[in-house]
Amino acid sequence: MGELTSVTTVDGPAEAYLTGTPGDPGVLFYVDAIGLRPQTMAMADRIASWGYVVLVPHVFHRFGPAAELAPTDDLRDPGAREAFFAGGVMDRVKALTPDLAEADAAAWVLALAEHAGDGPFGVTGYCMGARLAVRTAGWYPGRVRAVGGWHGGGLVTDGPDSPHLAVAASSAEYAFGHADADRSMPPEAVAALGEVLEAAGRPFLNEVFAGASHGYTMADTSIYDEAAAERHFTELRALFERTL
């Protein structure tokens, strides 16, 4: 349905998947730690079918082409997902600092604007992509009108650059579907996120999806939870319809 394209960043060209009808409202799709691959492209196609132009950037472009970083084994097989993550995935995630992510976001927003309509954007993010989605809303208040964050980790930290602190600068509506018993987003972090959303006066959904493990949206892994994934699509579509 879509096509791979190239986006110019401050550190050179980056691949991105672009799908949807030009002129439709824009959606920026931030991938999980596994990266840009057929699964995330298929998810973007589904979102595009609702009437949006969706851009899925290869956020790990500094480490090489998406195809070279993608899994070679079937992550639905026992132990395969764990083995893939043991191969340096988290090093890439940690290397994508807020400063680098902000520089990249400028490129992603510009590229999306070339294809989307003139109205506000939506952003959806998965796993570590949820952090990028929240930060992007803070960097582009007024431009980003909707944020979806799904099985996000590390949205609340003790640091002065914690992702959840970006909410105050934003003008977006938020929908968060947290994984159940997620060590990277424990109940106290979910509560703290809700308090910040409430204080900022932003409309929001901030719920734990019962029984759904971290990574529940990704059908190409052993963690996939169909019911939770479908709920995420339902909530995300409703969010975009309200705001975009």
C-alpha positions as a Markdown table, in Angstrom:
| # | Residue | x | y | z |
|---|---|---|---|---|
| 1 | Met | 0.0 | 0.0 | 0.0 |
| 2 | Gly | 2.8 | 2.4 | 0.9 |
| 3 | Glu | 6.4 | 2.9 | -0.1 |
| 4 | Leu | 9.8 | 3.4 | 1.4 |
| 5 | Thr | 11.2 | 6.9 | 1.0 |
| 6 | Ser | 14.2 | 8.8 | 2.3 |
| 7 | Val | 14.1 | 11.7 | 4.8 |
| 8 | Thr | 17.0 | 14.1 | 5.2 |
| 9 | Thr | 18.2 | 14.4 | 8.8 |
| 10 | Val | 21.0 | 16.4 | 10.4 |
| 11 | Asp | 23.0 | 13.1 | 10.4 |
| 12 | Gly | 22.2 | 12.1 | 6.8 |
| 13 | Pro | 19.4 | 10.3 | 5.0 |
| 14 | Ala | 17.0 | 8.1 | 6.9 |
| 15 | Glu | 14.5 | 5.6 | 5.6 |
| 16 | Ala | 10.9 | 6.0 | 6.3 |
| 17 | Tyr | 7.7 | 4.2 | 5.3 |
| 18 | Leu | 5.0 | 6.5 | 3.8 |
| 19 | Thr | 1.4 | 5.3 | 3.3 |
| 20 | Gly | -2.0 | 6.9 | 2.7 |
| 21 | Thr | -3.6 | 9.4 | 0.3 |
| 22 | Pro | -1.7 | 12.7 | -0.1 |
| 23 | Gly | -3.6 | 15.6 | 1.5 |
| 24 | Asp | -5.2 | 13.5 | 4.2 |
| 25 | Pro | -4.5 | 14.4 | 7.9 |
| 26 | Gly | -1.0 | 13.4 | 8.9 |
| 27 | Val | 0.1 | 10.8 | 11.5 |
| 28 | Leu | 3.6 | 10.2 | 12.7 |
| 29 | Phe | 4.2 | 6.6 | 13.8 |
| 30 | Tyr | 7.1 | 5.9 | 16.1 |
| 31 | Val | 8.2 | 2.3 | 16.1 |
| 32 | Asp | 9.0 | 0.0 | 19.0 |
| 33 | Ala | 12.6 | -1.0 | 19.9 |
| 34 | Ile | 12.4 | -3.8 | 17.3 |
| 35 | Gly | 12.2 | -1.1 | 14.6 |
| 36 | Leu | 10.9 | -0.4 | 11.1 |
| 37 | Arg | 9.8 | -3.7 | 9.6 |
| 38 | Pro | 6.8 | -5.4 | 7.8 |
| 39 | Gln | 4.7 | -5.5 | 11.1 |
| 40 | Thr | 5.0 | -1.7 | 11.7 |
| 41 | Met | 4.4 | -1.0 | 8.0 |
| 42 | Ala | 1.2 | -3.1 | 8.1 |
| 43 | Met | 0.0 | -1.3 | 11.2 |
| 44 | Ala | 0.6 | 2.0 | 9.5 |
| 45 | Asp | -1.4 | 0.8 | 6.4 |
| 46 | Arg | -4.3 | 0.0 | 8.7 |
| 47 | Ile | -4.2 | 3.5 | 10.2 |
| 48 | Ala | -3.9 | 5.0 | 6.7 |
| 49 | Ser | -7.1 | 3.1 | 5.7 |
| 50 | Trp | -9.0 | 5.3 | 8.2 |
| 51 | Gly | -8.2 | 8.3 | 6.1 |
| 52 | Tyr | -4.7 | 9.5 | 7.1 |
| 53 | Val | -1.2 | 9.9 | 5.7 |
| 54 | Val | 1.2 | 8.0 | 7.9 |
| 55 | Leu | 5.0 | 8.3 | 8.1 |
| 56 | Val | 7.0 | 5.6 | 9.9 |
| 57 | Pro | 10.6 | 6.8 | 10.3 |
| 58 | His | 13.6 | 4.5 | 10.8 |
| 59 | Val | 14.6 | 6.1 | 14.1 |
| 60 | Phe | 17.7 | 3.9 | 14.4 |
| 61 | His | 19.1 | 5.2 | 11.1 |
| 62 | Arg | 22.5 | 6.1 | 12.7 |
| 63 | Phe | 23.1 | 2.3 | 13.2 |
| 64 | Gly | 22.5 | 1.2 | 9.7 |
| 65 | Pro | 19.6 | 0.3 | 7.3 |
| 66 | Ala | 16.4 | -0.9 | 8.7 |
| 67 | Ala | 16.7 | -4.3 | 6.9 |
| 68 | Glu | 20.1 | -4.9 | 8.5 |
| 69 | Leu | 18.8 | -4.2 | 12.0 |
| 70 | Ala | 15.5 | -6.2 | 11.6 |
| 71 | Pro | 15.1 | -9.7 | 13.2 |
| 72 | Thr | 16.2 | -12.6 | 11.0 |
| 73 | Asp | 14.4 | -15.2 | 13.2 |
| 74 | Asp | 10.6 | -15.5 | 13.8 |
| 75 | Leu | 10.1 | -13.6 | 17.0 |
| 76 | Arg | 7.0 | -15.7 | 17.7 |
| 77 | Asp | 9.2 | -18.8 | 18.3 |
| 78 | Pro | 10.1 | -19.6 | 21.9 |
| 79 | Gly | 13.1 | -17.6 | 23.0 |
| 80 | Ala | 13.6 | -15.7 | 19.7 |
| 81 | Arg | 12.3 | -12.4 | 21.0 |
| 82 | Glu | 14.6 | -12.6 | 24.0 |
| 83 | Ala | 17.5 | -13.5 | 21.9 |
| 84 | Phe | 16.9 | -10.6 | 19.5 |
| 85 | Phe | 16.8 | -8.1 | 22.4 |
| 86 | Ala | 20.1 | -9.6 | 23.8 |
| 87 | Gly | 21.8 | -8.6 | 20.5 |
| 88 | Gly | 22.3 | -4.9 | 21.2 |
| 89 | Val | 18.8 | -3.6 | 20.8 |
| 90 | Met | 18.8 | -1.6 | 24.0 |
| 91 | Asp | 22.1 | 0.0 | 23.1 |
| 92 | Arg | 20.4 | 1.6 | 20.1 |
| 93 | Val | 17.5 | 2.7 | 22.2 |
| 94 | Lys | 19.8 | 4.3 | 24.8 |
| 95 | Ala | 21.8 | 6.0 | 22.1 |
| 96 | Leu | 18.7 | 7.9 | 20.8 |
| 97 | Thr | 19.0 | 10.7 | 23.3 |
| 98 | Pro | 16.4 | 13.4 | 23.6 |
| 99 | Asp | 18.6 | 15.9 | 21.8 |
| 100 | Leu | 19.0 | 13.5 | 18.8 |
| 101 | Ala | 15.4 | 12.6 | 18.9 |
| 102 | Glu | 14.4 | 16.3 | 18.8 |
| 103 | Ala | 16.6 | 16.9 | 15.8 |
| 104 | Asp | 15.1 | 13.9 | 14.1 |
| 105 | Ala | 11.6 | 15.0 | 14.9 |
| 106 | Ala | 12.1 | 18.2 | 13.0 |
| 107 | Ala | 12.9 | 16.1 | 9.9 |
| 108 | Trp | 10.0 | 13.8 | 10.4 |
| 109 | Val | 7.5 | 16.6 | 10.9 |
| 110 | Leu | 8.8 | 18.4 | 7.8 |
| 111 | Ala | 8.6 | 15.3 | 5.7 |
| 112 | Leu | 5.1 | 14.4 | 6.9 |
| 113 | Ala | 4.0 | 18.0 | 6.1 |
| 114 | Glu | 5.0 | 17.6 | 2.5 |
| 115 | His | 2.4 | 14.9 | 2.0 |
| 116 | Ala | -0.3 | 15.6 | 4.6 |
| 117 | Gly | -3.1 | 18.2 | 4.7 |
| 118 | Asp | -2.6 | 21.6 | 6.4 |
| 119 | Gly | -4.3 | 20.6 | 9.6 |
| 120 | Pro | -2.9 | 19.3 | 12.9 |
| 121 | Phe | -0.9 | 16.0 | 13.2 |
| 122 | Gly | -1.5 | 12.9 | 15.2 |
| 123 | Val | 1.4 | 10.9 | 16.7 |
| 124 | Thr | 1.3 | 7.2 | 17.8 |
| 125 | Gly | 4.2 | 5.5 | 19.5 |
| 126 | Tyr | 4.9 | 1.9 | 20.7 |
| 127 | Cys | 7.3 | 0.8 | 23.5 |
| 128 | Met | 10.1 | 3.3 | 23.4 |
| 129 | Gly | 8.2 | 5.1 | 20.6 |
| 130 | Ala | 5.6 | 6.2 | 23.1 |
| 131 | Arg | 8.3 | 8.3 | 24.8 |
| 132 | Leu | 9.2 | 9.9 | 21.4 |
| 133 | Ala | 5.5 | 10.5 | 20.8 |
| 134 | Val | 5.1 | 12.4 | 24.1 |
| 135 | Arg | 8.2 | 14.4 | 23.6 |
| 136 | Thr | 7.2 | 15.4 | 20.0 |
| 137 | Ala | 3.9 | 16.7 | 21.3 |
| 138 | Gly | 5.8 | 19.0 | 23.7 |
| 139 | Trp | 8.2 | 20.1 | 20.9 |
| 140 | Tyr | 5.3 | 20.9 | 18.5 |
| 141 | Pro | 2.4 | 22.3 | 20.6 |
| 142 | Gly | -0.5 | 23.3 | 18.3 |
| 143 | Arg | 0.9 | 21.1 | 15.5 |
| 144 | Val | 0.4 | 17.8 | 17.3 |
| 145 | Arg | -3.2 | 17.5 | 18.4 |
| 146 | Ala | -3.3 | 13.8 | 19.4 |
| 147 | Val | -0.9 | 11.4 | 21.0 |
| 148 | Gly | -1.3 | 7.6 | 21.4 |
| 149 | Gly | 1.1 | 5.7 | 23.6 |
| 150 | Trp | 0.9 | 1.9 | 23.7 |
| 151 | His | 2.8 | -0.4 | 26.1 |
| 152 | Gly | 5.2 | 2.5 | 26.6 |
| 153 | Gly | 8.2 | 2.2 | 28.9 |
| 154 | Gly | 10.0 | 4.8 | 30.9 |
| 155 | Leu | 7.4 | 7.5 | 30.3 |
| 156 | Val | 8.0 | 8.7 | 33.9 |
| 157 | Thr | 11.5 | 9.0 | 35.4 |
| 158 | Asp | 13.1 | 11.0 | 38.2 |
| 159 | Gly | 15.2 | 13.0 | 35.7 |
| 160 | Pro | 14.7 | 16.6 | 34.6 |
| 161 | Asp | 14.1 | 15.4 | 31.1 |
| 162 | Ser | 11.5 | 12.8 | 31.9 |
| 163 | Pro | 9.2 | 12.3 | 28.9 |
| 164 | His | 6.0 | 13.0 | 30.9 |
| 165 | Leu | 7.1 | 16.5 | 31.7 |
| 166 | Ala | 6.6 | 17.4 | 28.0 |
| 167 | Val | 2.8 | 17.1 | 28.5 |
| 168 | Ala | 2.7 | 20.6 | 30.1 |
| 169 | Ala | 4.0 | 22.2 | 26.9 |
| 170 | Ser | 1.7 | 20.4 | 24.6 |
| 171 | Ser | -1.8 | 21.0 | 23.3 |
| 172 | Ala | -2.7 | 17.4 | 22.5 |
| 173 | Glu | -5.3 | 14.9 | 23.6 |
| 174 | Tyr | -3.7 | 11.7 | 24.9 |
| 175 | Ala | -4.6 | 8.0 | 24.9 |
| 176 | Phe | -2.3 | 5.6 | 26.8 |
| 177 | Gly | -2.8 | 1.8 | 26.9 |
| 178 | His | -0.2 | 0.5 | 29.3 |
| 179 | Ala | 0.9 | -3.1 | 29.5 |
| 180 | Asp | -0.1 | -5.1 | 32.6 |
| 181 | Ala | 2.6 | -5.7 | 35.3 |
| 182 | Asp | 5.1 | -3.7 | 33.2 |
| 183 | Arg | 8.3 | -3.2 | 35.1 |
| 184 | Ser | 9.1 | -0.2 | 32.8 |
| 185 | Met | 5.8 | 1.5 | 33.7 |
| 186 | Pro | 4.8 | 0.4 | 37.2 |
| 187 | Pro | 1.5 | 1.6 | 38.8 |
| 188 | Glu | 3.1 | 4.6 | 40.5 |
| 189 | Ala | 4.4 | 5.8 | 37.1 |
| 190 | Val | 1.0 | 5.4 | 35.6 |
| 191 | Ala | -0.5 | 7.4 | 38.4 |
| 192 | Ala | 2.2 | 10.1 | 38.1 |
| 193 | Leu | 1.5 | 10.3 | 34.3 |
| 194 | Gly | -2.2 | 10.8 | 35.1 |
| 195 | Glu | -1.5 | 13.5 | 37.6 |
| 196 | Val | 0.6 | 15.5 | 35.0 |
| 197 | Leu | -2.1 | 15.1 | 32.4 |
| 198 | Glu | -4.8 | 16.2 | 34.8 |
| 199 | Ala | -2.7 | 19.2 | 35.9 |
| 200 | Ala | -2.1 | 20.2 | 32.3 |
| 201 | Gly | -5.8 | 20.1 | 31.6 |
| 202 | Arg | -5.3 | 17.8 | 28.7 |
| 203 | Pro | -8.1 | 15.3 | 27.8 |
| 204 | Phe | -6.7 | 11.8 | 28.3 |
| 205 | Leu | -7.1 | 8.0 | 28.6 |
| 206 | Asn | -4.6 | 6.5 | 30.9 |
| 207 | Glu | -5.4 | 2.8 | 31.5 |
| 208 | Val | -3.6 | -0.5 | 32.1 |
| 209 | Phe | -4.9 | -3.1 | 29.6 |
| 210 | Ala | -5.5 | -6.1 | 31.9 |
| 211 | Gly | -3.5 | -9.2 | 31.1 |
| 212 | Ala | -1.6 | -7.6 | 28.2 |
| 213 | Ser | 2.2 | -7.8 | 28.3 |
| 214 | His | 4.7 | -5.2 | 27.1 |
| 215 | Gly | 4.7 | -5.4 | 23.3 |
| 216 | Tyr | 1.1 | -6.5 | 23.1 |
| 217 | Thr | 0.3 | -4.8 | 19.7 |
| 218 | Met | 3.1 | -6.5 | 17.8 |
| 219 | Ala | 1.7 | -9.6 | 15.9 |
| 220 | Asp | 5.1 | -10.7 | 14.8 |
| 221 | Thr | 6.2 | -11.5 | 18.4 |
| 222 | Ser | 5.3 | -14.0 | 21.1 |
| 223 | Ile | 4.0 | -11.2 | 23.2 |
| 224 | Tyr | 1.1 | -10.3 | 20.9 |
| 225 | Asp | -2.3 | -10.1 | 22.5 |
| 226 | Glu | -5.1 | -9.8 | 19.9 |
| 227 | Ala | -7.7 | -8.4 | 22.2 |
| 228 | Ala | -5.5 | -5.7 | 23.6 |
| 229 | Ala | -4.1 | -4.9 | 20.1 |
| 230 | Glu | -7.6 | -4.5 | 18.7 |
| 231 | Arg | -8.6 | -2.3 | 21.7 |
| 232 | His | -5.6 | -0.1 | 20.9 |
| 233 | Phe | -6.7 | 0.3 | 17.3 |
| 234 | Thr | -10.2 | 1.2 | 18.5 |
| 235 | Glu | -9.0 | 3.8 | 21.0 |
| 236 | Leu | -6.5 | 5.3 | 18.5 |
| 237 | Arg | -9.0 | 5.6 | 15.7 |
| 238 | Ala | -11.5 | 7.3 | 18.1 |
| 239 | Leu | -8.8 | 9.7 | 19.3 |
| 240 | Phe | -7.9 | 10.7 | 15.7 |
| 241 | Glu | -11.5 | 11.1 | 14.7 |
| 242 | Arg | -12.1 | 13.5 | 17.7 |
| 243 | Thr | -9.0 | 15.6 | 17.1 |
| 244 | Leu | -7.9 | 15.4 | 13.5 |
